[in-house]
Amino acid sequence: MQLRIPGPTPIPEAVRQASAGQMINHRGPEFAELITEVTQGIKQFFQTSHDLLLLTASGTGALEAAIVNTLSPGDRVLAVSIGEFGERFAEIARAYGADVVPLTSEPGRAADPEAIARTLKMNGPFKAVLLTHNETSTGVTNDVAAISQVVHQTDALFLVDGISSISSIEMKADEWGCDVVLAGSQKGWMAPPGISMVSMGPRAWEAYAEARMPRFYWDLGRARKSFERRQTPATPAVSVLYALRASLRLLLAEGMENVFERHRRCAEKVRSGVKQLGLELLADEAHASNTVTAVKVPSDVDCSRLLKLLQADGIVLASGQGALAGKIFRIGHLGMIDDADTEVILAGLARALPLAKK
């Protein structure tokens, strides 16, 4: 079965076997070694020297942790959204009482740094800017480096969702001045869902000291204090940490730059193959994602039937979300993927398309 949705992603056999390990004392020395190795490996892909904390949660838990640990009710926040997950980040901030100013882009378009600069100037001051690095609902990657330069012309914090990018697409958290960066185990890390990752820079910790949104399970100060003893505040997902240790060893053995290049190459193959089949991409190709490709459904094709035909052929793709439901389908190409996998996906799509005609 080719599971080619934007996450969860396929798991290498060695990782799957590692996740079946026996439980250990999460307050003992074995766990201390486990969480230390996993944290150090993840920090290499975040490219950060700052605190990196692990939470037992999906990526959405990390989004919520970023909000409640840095903001107070009434804080003005610029929510830059290019799709469903940008909207989710904004929705969480709004739920906790932040004054959310939305800035949205047309589906398939990346955020415009100049538009962000104008909004920051005209509607500020802002406490924080929320940004999705890679938007899986539209297959678009934002230019974090360029946007960071604009954000840091102000005093706003820069909170970045890297859930579907980090470990597959380059993220330079420290160099790009990202105050908080988030990720989740079920994407390019080639591990099961259940662990989210949060990096916190010095400015984020300064904000934490003043933040007044309610927090308990998501309290990153408690997580940092526990990590000093190489523990977690509550019971961790030990099996997922076993899997992450195994997958990180594979990724680091491959080499970080080689991992990024593999994702770039596979993405190019998918985009090129899709176009050769006469299909149109949703994303502006200048900002097309290297982890997921969103494809427009032709007017004479039944999207639901297409996806069912593919699944019967052993290929699982994702439908569109929200307003794009039925209008696009999405091909995930992150984590455990190589050139041969892309050929299988494209060959299956070529077989299914004629059969999915209305």
One Martini backbone bead per residue (centre of mass of N, CA, C, O) as a GRO file, in nm:
protein
  358
    1MET     BB    1   0.094   0.038   0.025
    2GLN     BB    2   0.039   0.381  -0.077
    3LEU     BB    3   0.091   0.629   0.154
    4ARG     BB    4  -0.009   0.966   0.013
    5ILE     BB    5  -0.024   1.164   0.249
    6PRO     BB    6   0.053   1.440   0.469
    7GLY     BB    7  -0.053   1.266   0.713
    8PRO     BB    8   0.045   1.008   0.787
    9THR     BB    9   0.334   0.817   0.730
   10PRO     BB   10   0.542   0.607   0.639
   11ILE     BB   11   0.718   0.324   0.794
   12PRO     BB   12   0.988   0.190   0.864
   13GLU     BB   13   1.065  -0.115   0.974
   14ALA     BB   14   1.268  -0.030   1.198
   15VAL     BB   15   1.064   0.163   1.333
   16ARG     BB   16   0.835  -0.032   1.390
   17GLN     BB   17   1.002  -0.221   1.570
   18ALA     BB   18   1.088  -0.009   1.781
   19SER     BB   19   0.789   0.057   1.883
   20ALA     BB   20   0.772  -0.250   2.025
   21GLY     BB   21   0.892  -0.190   2.276
   22GLN     BB   22   0.944  -0.205   2.589
   23MET     BB   23   0.880  -0.076   2.873
   24ILE     BB   24   0.979   0.202   3.078
   25ASN     BB   25   1.113   0.412   3.303
   26HIS     BB   26   1.030   0.758   3.291
   27ARG     BB   27   1.245   0.798   3.562
   28GLY     BB   28   1.491   0.675   3.421
   29PRO     BB   29   1.791   0.618   3.253
   30GLU     BB   30   1.676   0.515   2.981
   31PHE     BB   31   1.503   0.764   2.925
   32ALA     BB   32   1.724   0.976   2.935
   33GLU     BB   33   1.867   0.870   2.682
   34LEU     BB   34   1.632   0.890   2.486
   35ILE     BB   35   1.557   1.199   2.508
   36THR     BB   36   1.837   1.303   2.439
   37GLU     BB   37   1.873   1.188   2.153
   38VAL     BB   38   1.615   1.302   2.028
   39THR     BB   39   1.661   1.601   2.084
   40GLN     BB   40   1.933   1.632   1.938
   41GLY     BB   41   1.831   1.543   1.657
   42ILE     BB   42   1.609   1.758   1.618
   43LYS     BB   43   1.787   2.014   1.644
   44GLN     BB   44   1.931   1.977   1.373
   45PHE     BB   45   1.670   2.037   1.198
   46PHE     BB   46   1.610   2.317   1.334
   47GLN     BB   47   1.866   2.478   1.381
   48THR     BB   48   1.922   2.475   1.712
   49SER     BB   49   2.031   2.603   2.051
   50HIS     BB   50   1.774   2.588   2.182
   51ASP     BB   51   1.501   2.499   2.318
   52LEU     BB   52   1.377   2.150   2.315
   53LEU     BB   53   1.043   2.026   2.325
   54LEU     BB   54   0.841   1.750   2.438
   55LEU     BB   55   0.515   1.637   2.339
   56THR     BB   56   0.212   1.473   2.407
   57ALA     BB   57   0.111   1.517   2.073
   58SER     BB   58  -0.006   1.681   1.836
   59GLY     BB   59   0.038   1.952   1.644
   60THR     BB   60  -0.193   2.114   1.779
   61GLY     BB   61  -0.064   2.120   2.058
   62ALA     BB   62   0.172   2.303   1.970
   63LEU     BB   63   0.006   2.544   1.889
   64GLU     BB   64  -0.115   2.591   2.170
   65ALA     BB   65   0.151   2.624   2.321
   66ALA     BB   66   0.247   2.878   2.174
   67ILE     BB   67   0.019   3.059   2.271
   68VAL     BB   68   0.005   3.014   2.598
   69ASN     BB   69   0.332   3.089   2.638
   70THR     BB   70   0.319   3.409   2.493
   71LEU     BB   71   0.022   3.499   2.571
   72SER     BB   72  -0.251   3.731   2.614
   73PRO     BB   73  -0.532   3.856   2.664
   74GLY     BB   74  -0.561   4.097   2.391
   75ASP     BB   75  -0.352   4.034   2.208
   76ARG     BB   76  -0.202   4.126   1.917
   77VAL     BB   77  -0.250   3.928   1.614
   78LEU     BB   78  -0.087   3.803   1.326
   79ALA     BB   79  -0.259   3.599   1.084
   80VAL     BB   80  -0.097   3.404   0.854
   81SER     BB   81  -0.284   3.277   0.571
   82ILE     BB   82  -0.282   2.978   0.322
   83GLY     BB   83  -0.490   2.796   0.501
   84GLU     BB   84  -0.615   2.569   0.722
   85PHE     BB   85  -0.365   2.586   0.929
   86GLY     BB   86  -0.367   2.889   0.961
   87GLU     BB   87  -0.656   2.898   1.072
   88ARG     BB   88  -0.601   2.728   1.324
   89PHE     BB   89  -0.403   2.912   1.463
   90ALA     BB   90  -0.605   3.147   1.486
   91GLU     BB   91  -0.828   2.995   1.644
   92ILE     BB   92  -0.666   2.948   1.899
   93ALA     BB   93  -0.609   3.242   1.969
   94ARG     BB   94  -0.909   3.322   1.985
   95ALA     BB   95  -0.996   3.120   2.214
   96TYR     BB   96  -0.784   3.287   2.421
   97GLY     BB   97  -0.832   3.614   2.347
   98ALA     BB   98  -0.716   3.717   2.103
   99ASP     BB   99  -0.631   3.976   1.873
  100VAL     BB  100  -0.720   3.892   1.553
  101VAL     BB  101  -0.538   3.950   1.249
  102PRO     BB  102  -0.606   3.886   0.927
  103LEU     BB  103  -0.396   3.725   0.657
  104THR     BB  104  -0.482   3.637   0.334
  105SER     BB  105  -0.455   3.400   0.072
  106GLU     BB  106  -0.471   3.271  -0.214
  107PRO     BB  107  -0.504   2.978  -0.329
  108GLY     BB  108  -0.156   2.893  -0.394
  109ARG     BB  109  -0.041   3.126  -0.224
  110ALA     BB  110   0.188   3.308  -0.086
  111ALA     BB  111   0.313   3.505   0.131
  112ASP     BB  112   0.350   3.859   0.152
  113PRO     BB  113   0.586   4.056   0.285
  114GLU     BB  114   0.464   4.335   0.211
  115ALA     BB  115   0.183   4.285   0.336
  116ILE     BB  116   0.289   4.241   0.618
  117ALA     BB  117   0.426   4.515   0.655
  118ARG     BB  118   0.170   4.687   0.622
  119THR     BB  119   0.005   4.561   0.853
  120LEU     BB  120   0.203   4.621   1.082
  121LYS     BB  121   0.192   4.934   1.040
  122MET     BB  122  -0.135   4.986   1.037
  123ASN     BB  123  -0.224   4.765   1.297
  124GLY     BB  124  -0.053   4.833   1.521
  125PRO     BB  125   0.068   4.670   1.761
  126PHE     BB  126   0.233   4.351   1.788
  127LYS     BB  127   0.300   4.054   1.957
  128ALA     BB  128   0.237   3.858   1.699
  129VAL     BB  129   0.332   3.612   1.448
  130LEU     BB  130   0.161   3.387   1.236
  131LEU     BB  131   0.307   3.087   1.073
  132THR     BB  132   0.316   2.881   0.789
  133HIS     BB  133   0.550   2.719   0.626
  134ASN     BB  134   0.370   2.452   0.543
  135GLU     BB  135   0.083   2.402   0.333
  136THR     BB  136  -0.113   2.117   0.289
  137SER     BB  137  -0.387   2.231   0.158
  138THR     BB  138  -0.198   2.376  -0.101
  139GLY     BB  139   0.115   2.332  -0.155
  140VAL     BB  140   0.277   2.560   0.028
  141THR     BB  141   0.575   2.766   0.068
  142ASN     BB  142   0.712   2.975   0.280
  143ASP     BB  143   0.925   3.262   0.331
  144VAL     BB  144   1.074   3.285   0.623
  145ALA     BB  145   1.318   3.467   0.588
  146ALA     BB  146   1.168   3.714   0.465
  147ILE     BB  147   0.949   3.745   0.687
  148SER     BB  148   1.139   3.786   0.927
  149GLN     BB  149   1.251   4.063   0.845
  150VAL     BB  150   0.979   4.206   0.879
  151VAL     BB  151   0.904   4.132   1.169
  152HIS     BB  152   1.194   4.248   1.290
  153GLN     BB  153   1.098   4.555   1.253
  154THR     BB  154   0.967   4.461   1.506
  155ASP     BB  155   0.848   4.328   1.832
  156ALA     BB  156   0.745   4.075   1.727
  157LEU     BB  157   0.668   3.768   1.740
  158PHE     BB  158   0.778   3.443   1.593
  159LEU     BB  159   0.541   3.198   1.489
  160VAL     BB  160   0.617   2.858   1.371
  161ASP     BB  161   0.482   2.623   1.150
  162GLY     BB  162   0.669   2.298   1.096
  163ILE     BB  163   0.514   2.024   1.064
  164SER     BB  164   0.548   1.980   0.723
  165SER     BB  165   0.880   2.043   0.707
  166ILE     BB  166   1.047   1.939   0.919
  167SER     BB  167   1.296   1.709   0.775
  168SER     BB  168   1.237   1.810   0.452
  169ILE     BB  169   1.274   2.118   0.505
  170GLU     BB  170   1.438   2.389   0.551
  171MET     BB  171   1.532   2.501   0.892
  172LYS     BB  172   1.640   2.824   1.044
  173ALA     BB  173   1.561   2.920   1.339
  174ASP     BB  174   1.792   3.113   1.427
  175GLU     BB  175   1.874   3.268   1.165
  176TRP     BB  176   1.551   3.354   1.120
  177GLY     BB  177   1.418   3.443   1.398
  178CYS     BB  178   1.264   3.216   1.554
  179ASP     BB  179   1.093   3.191   1.852
  180VAL     BB  180   0.881   2.971   1.744
  181VAL     BB  181   0.883   2.610   1.684
  182LEU     BB  182   0.705   2.348   1.501
  183ALA     BB  183   0.627   1.987   1.537
  184GLY     BB  184   0.565   1.642   1.399
  185SER     BB  185   0.607   1.291   1.390
  186GLN     BB  186   0.400   1.220   1.124
  187LYS     BB  187   0.589   1.310   0.903
  188GLY     BB  188   0.918   1.338   0.806
  189TRP     BB  189   1.012   1.145   1.054
  190MET     BB  190   0.890   0.849   1.034
  191ALA     BB  191   0.649   0.848   1.249
  192PRO     BB  192   0.427   0.837   1.469
  193PRO     BB  193   0.192   0.965   1.628
  194GLY     BB  194   0.241   1.185   1.951
  195ILE     BB  195   0.476   1.398   1.884
  196SER     BB  196   0.577   1.716   1.983
  197MET     BB  197   0.760   2.019   1.884
  198VAL     BB  198   0.942   2.282   2.073
  199SER     BB  199   1.089   2.589   2.012
  200MET     BB  200   1.272   2.822   2.237
  201GLY     BB  201   1.353   3.136   2.261
  202PRO     BB  202   1.439   3.408   2.444
  203ARG     BB  203   1.184   3.582   2.372
  204ALA     BB  204   0.981   3.363   2.451
  205TRP     BB  205   1.060   3.351   2.754
  206GLU     BB  206   0.988   3.641   2.815
  207ALA     BB  207   0.687   3.604   2.742
  208TYR     BB  208   0.623   3.378   2.940
  209ALA     BB  209   0.655   3.553   3.205
  210GLU     BB  210   0.380   3.730   3.101
  211ALA     BB  211   0.185   3.524   3.041
  212ARG     BB  212  -0.201   3.476   3.080
  213MET     BB  213  -0.267   3.218   2.976
  214PRO     BB  214  -0.392   2.924   3.020
  215ARG     BB  215  -0.194   2.655   3.186
  216PHE     BB  216  -0.056   2.307   3.200
  217TYR     BB  217   0.009   2.082   2.995
  218TRP     BB  218   0.146   2.331   2.809
  219ASP     BB  219   0.378   2.394   3.005
  220LEU     BB  220   0.705   2.481   2.920
  221GLY     BB  221   0.835   2.525   3.193
  222ARG     BB  222   0.785   2.238   3.298
  223ALA     BB  223   0.934   2.097   3.067
  224ARG     BB  224   1.211   2.222   3.118
  225LYS     BB  225   1.249   2.127   3.409
  226SER     BB  226   1.228   1.823   3.342
  227PHE     BB  227   1.466   1.813   3.132
  228GLU     BB  228   1.692   1.857   3.339
  229ARG     BB  229   1.614   1.536   3.422
  230ARG     BB  230   1.519   1.377   3.173
  231GLN     BB  231   1.206   1.456   3.155
  232THR     BB  232   0.851   1.462   3.207
  233PRO     BB  233   0.564   1.581   3.348
  234ALA     BB  234   0.435   1.348   3.191
  235THR     BB  235   0.341   1.086   3.029
  236PRO     BB  236   0.496   0.944   2.774
  237ALA     BB  237   0.545   0.835   2.435
  238VAL     BB  238   0.752   0.585   2.421
  239SER     BB  239   0.707   0.447   2.143
  240VAL     BB  240   0.757   0.707   1.974
  241LEU     BB  241   1.045   0.751   2.075
  242TYR     BB  242   1.160   0.497   1.960
  243ALA     BB  243   1.093   0.570   1.668
  244LEU     BB  244   1.250   0.837   1.655
  245ARG     BB  245   1.527   0.724   1.705
  246ALA     BB  246   1.532   0.547   1.452
  247SER     BB  247   1.470   0.769   1.237
  248LEU     BB  248   1.705   0.960   1.305
  249ARG     BB  249   1.928   0.765   1.231
  250LEU     BB  250   1.851   0.752   0.933
  251LEU     BB  251   1.861   1.055   0.862
  252LEU     BB  252   2.157   1.110   0.961
  253ALA     BB  253   2.289   0.899   0.775
  254GLU     BB  254   2.198   1.040   0.512
  255GLY     BB  255   2.165   1.340   0.554
  256MET     BB  256   2.027   1.641   0.553
  257GLU     BB  257   2.081   1.736   0.258
  258ASN     BB  258   1.982   1.469   0.130
  259VAL     BB  259   1.692   1.487   0.229
  260PHE     BB  260   1.619   1.749   0.088
  261GLU     BB  261   1.688   1.653  -0.201
  262ARG     BB  262   1.490   1.418  -0.215
  263HIS     BB  263   1.237   1.594  -0.185
  264ARG     BB  264   1.286   1.773  -0.427
  265ARG     BB  265   1.296   1.549  -0.644
  266CYS     BB  266   1.018   1.419  -0.592
  267ALA     BB  267   0.851   1.674  -0.637
  268GLU     BB  268   0.936   1.724  -0.929
  269LYS     BB  269   0.827   1.457  -1.039
  270VAL     BB  270   0.535   1.500  -0.964
  271ARG     BB  271   0.481   1.766  -1.110
  272SER     BB  272   0.567   1.673  -1.390
  273GLY     BB  273   0.373   1.427  -1.413
  274VAL     BB  274   0.106   1.578  -1.378
  275LYS     BB  275   0.139   1.760  -1.629
  276GLN     BB  276   0.165   1.523  -1.838
  277LEU     BB  277  -0.150   1.447  -1.765
  278GLY     BB  278  -0.302   1.745  -1.778
  279LEU     BB  279  -0.255   1.881  -1.508
  280GLU     BB  280  -0.317   2.115  -1.240
  281LEU     BB  281  -0.177   2.325  -1.027
  282LEU     BB  282  -0.231   2.518  -0.747
  283ALA     BB  283   0.046   2.611  -0.715
  284ASP     BB  284   0.286   2.821  -0.712
  285GLU     BB  285   0.591   2.716  -0.825
  286ALA     BB  286   0.774   2.912  -0.654
  287HIS     BB  287   0.602   2.772  -0.380
  288ALA     BB  288   0.628   2.478  -0.393
  289SER     BB  289   0.606   2.191  -0.235
  290ASN     BB  290   0.819   1.914  -0.102
  291THR     BB  291   0.558   1.743   0.051
  292VAL     BB  292   0.309   1.867  -0.129
  293THR     BB  293   0.056   1.813  -0.385
  294ALA     BB  294  -0.175   2.019  -0.550
  295VAL     BB  295  -0.459   1.914  -0.750
  296LYS     BB  296  -0.659   1.979  -1.000
  297VAL     BB  297  -0.984   1.907  -1.087
  298PRO     BB  298  -1.135   1.823  -1.344
  299SER     BB  299  -1.454   1.877  -1.467
  300ASP     BB  300  -1.462   1.556  -1.583
  301VAL     BB  301  -1.394   1.471  -1.279
  302ASP     BB  302  -1.431   1.243  -1.013
  303CYS     BB  303  -1.281   1.264  -0.720
  304SER     BB  304  -1.394   1.032  -0.552
  305ARG     BB  305  -1.346   0.814  -0.765
  306LEU     BB  306  -1.045   0.849  -0.798
  307LEU     BB  307  -0.965   0.775  -0.503
  308LYS     BB  308  -1.093   0.492  -0.509
  309LEU     BB  309  -0.928   0.375  -0.741
  310LEU     BB  310  -0.653   0.412  -0.610
  311GLN     BB  311  -0.703   0.244  -0.357
  312ALA     BB  312  -0.757  -0.021  -0.517
  313ASP     BB  313  -0.440   0.018  -0.624
  314GLY     BB  314  -0.270   0.112  -0.351
  315ILE     BB  315  -0.345   0.436  -0.344
  316VAL     BB  316  -0.320   0.706  -0.106
  317LEU     BB  317  -0.498   0.996  -0.115
  318ALA     BB  318  -0.595   1.334  -0.084
  319SER     BB  319  -0.818   1.556  -0.023
  320GLY     BB  320  -0.976   1.829   0.013
  321GLN     BB  321  -1.022   2.128   0.206
  322GLY     BB  322  -1.294   2.275   0.259
  323ALA     BB  323  -1.328   2.474  -0.018
  324LEU     BB  324  -1.147   2.230  -0.173
  325ALA     BB  325  -1.351   2.026  -0.182
  326GLY     BB  326  -1.341   1.848  -0.491
  327LYS     BB  327  -1.104   2.037  -0.639
  328ILE     BB  328  -0.884   1.858  -0.499
  329PHE     BB  329  -0.575   1.683  -0.473
  330ARG     BB  330  -0.331   1.504  -0.261
  331ILE     BB  331   0.030   1.462  -0.256
  332GLY     BB  332   0.237   1.284  -0.059
  333HIS     BB  333   0.616   1.363  -0.024
  334LEU     BB  334   0.714   1.235   0.274
  335GLY     BB  335   0.981   1.083   0.404
  336MET     BB  336   0.918   0.767   0.287
  337ILE     BB  337   1.081   0.839  -0.019
  338ASP     BB  338   1.117   0.775  -0.373
  339ASP     BB  339   1.139   0.744  -0.706
  340ALA     BB  340   0.969   0.484  -0.724
  341ASP     BB  341   0.718   0.596  -0.583
  342THR     BB  342   0.647   0.815  -0.790
  343GLU     BB  343   0.595   0.615  -1.023
  344VAL     BB  344   0.357   0.471  -0.894
  345ILE     BB  345   0.169   0.712  -0.862
  346LEU     BB  346   0.160   0.803  -1.164
  347ALA     BB  347   0.063   0.535  -1.283
  348GLY     BB  348  -0.202   0.524  -1.122
  349LEU     BB  349  -0.317   0.791  -1.225
  350ALA     BB  350  -0.323   0.713  -1.527
  351ARG     BB  351  -0.532   0.481  -1.485
  352ALA     BB  352  -0.768   0.641  -1.328
  353LEU     BB  353  -0.862   0.890  -1.488
  354PRO     BB  354  -1.042   0.762  -1.719
  355LEU     BB  355  -1.237   0.617  -1.495
  356ALA     BB  356  -1.328   0.919  -1.360
  357LYS     BB  357  -1.526   0.997  -1.551
  358LYS     BB  358  -1.847   1.147  -1.591
   0.00000   0.00000   0.00000
